[in-house]
């Protein structure tokens, strides 16, 4: 009897252990990790390159400056009193390479898709108008001490920059935007034929345009940081810098710095009272790095 009770107890214990093994175990619930939502909010910096196209309608004819007095401006024994003339071509070409860098800040009201506002500043080198305003010809023999400059103030452009607001709408990683604001620039009137004494000065104006920007995937070949913070943009921009005032200075003495002017006893000008805005359109592409991956 005792053996029977011992066997029954052992059987009961084994059965209970087997039943317990079949019961579901308690485990910690899985940790929920939300998928990060991209946002355009943050500071960014980058670089760009593109091409500028002339957008002006100022294609006037040549400018002629006629020396009328015995000033030594022209030296030709066959011309009484040193009379002669210098002719400028007035080529208004404003096309060429442009490139530089930009910095800015965006704020997106709702992550994912939503309105984005921001501000951007950029500075650009340009290769515009190196062949503008060249001397087209002389009548007589000019004094070799003189550097001639176009009295119309038509000049090349060495650099420009903008400070613009931006507003657009983001569809996750794609941003469509418009932009506009302040523009500035300067160049040198006479760099095509010597010296930097020209009558061109620092000018201001405005810029406006639009573009599309895309946040690159981490595995994109353009994404050299291998970060979701790299963006690529294509942008079109129209730039208008204030009217370049005409100047009656048409030559400088290299030895004395003396300026020779039209409308004096020395010389008269033909078609020398015009000025022109500097207008051009730029198509450019750029890369930005947004500080903070999301």
TATANOR-V951765 format. One record per residue. N is the residue number from 1. SS is DSSP state (a for helix, b for strand, c for the rest). Layout:
N|SS / N|SS
//
This chain:
1|c / 2|a / 3|a / 4|a / 5|a / 6|a / 7|a / 8|a / 9|a / 10|a / 11|a / 12|a / 13|a / 14|a / 15|a / 16|a / 17|a / 18|a / 19|a / 20|a / 21|a / 22|a / 23|c / 24|c / 25|c / 26|c / 27|c / 28|c / 29|c / 30|c / 31|c / 32|c / 33|c / 34|c / 35|c / 36|c / 37|c / 38|c / 39|c / 40|c / 41|c / 42|b / 43|b / 44|b / 45|b / 46|b / 47|b / 48|b / 49|b / 50|b / 51|b / 52|b / 53|b / 54|b / 55|c / 56|c / 57|c / 58|c / 59|c / 60|c / 61|c / 62|c / 63|b / 64|b / 65|b / 66|b / 67|b / 68|c / 69|c / 70|c / 71|c / 72|c / 73|c / 74|b / 75|c / 76|c / 77|c / 78|c / 79|c / 80|a / 81|a / 82|a / 83|c / 84|b / 85|b / 86|b / 87|b / 88|b / 89|c / 90|c / 91|c / 92|c / 93|c / 94|c / 95|c / 96|b / 97|b / 98|b / 99|b / 100|b / 101|b / 102|b / 103|b / 104|b / 105|b / 106|b / 107|b / 108|b / 109|c / 110|c / 111|c / 112|c / 113|b / 114|b / 115|b / 116|b / 117|b / 118|b / 119|b / 120|b / 121|b / 122|b / 123|b / 124|b / 125|b / 126|b / 127|b / 128|b / 129|c / 130|c / 131|c / 132|c / 133|c / 134|c / 135|b / 136|b / 137|b / 138|b / 139|b / 140|c / 141|c / 142|b / 143|c / 144|c / 145|c / 146|b / 147|b / 148|b / 149|c / 150|c / 151|c / 152|c / 153|c / 154|c / 155|c / 156|c / 157|b / 158|b / 159|b / 160|b / 161|b / 162|b / 163|b / 164|b / 165|b / 166|b / 167|b / 168|b / 169|b / 170|b / 171|b / 172|c / 173|c / 174|b / 175|b / 176|b / 177|b / 178|b / 179|b / 180|b / 181|b / 182|b / 183|b / 184|b / 185|b / 186|b / 187|c / 188|c / 189|c / 190|c / 191|a / 192|a / 193|a / 194|c / 195|c / 196|c / 197|c / 198|c / 199|c / 200|c / 201|c / 202|c / 203|b / 204|b / 205|b / 206|b / 207|b / 208|b / 209|b / 210|b / 211|b / 212|b / 213|b / 214|b / 215|b / 216|c / 217|c / 218|c / 219|c / 220|c / 221|c / 222|c / 223|c / 224|c / 225|c / 226|c / 227|c / 228|c / 229|c / 230|b / 231|b / 232|b / 233|b / 234|b / 235|b / 236|b / 237|b / 238|b / 239|b / 240|b / 241|b / 242|b / 243|b / 244|b / 245|c / 246|c / 247|c / 248|c / 249|b / 250|b / 251|b / 252|b / 253|b / 254|c / 255|c / 256|c / 257|c / 258|c / 259|b / 260|b / 261|b / 262|b / 263|c / 264|c / 265|c / 266|c / 267|b / 268|b / 269|b / 270|b / 271|c / 272|c / 273|c / 274|c / 275|c / 276|b / 277|b / 278|b / 279|b / 280|b / 281|b / 282|b / 283|b / 284|b / 285|b / 286|b / 287|b / 288|b / 289|b / 290|b / 291|c / 292|c / 293|c / 294|c
//
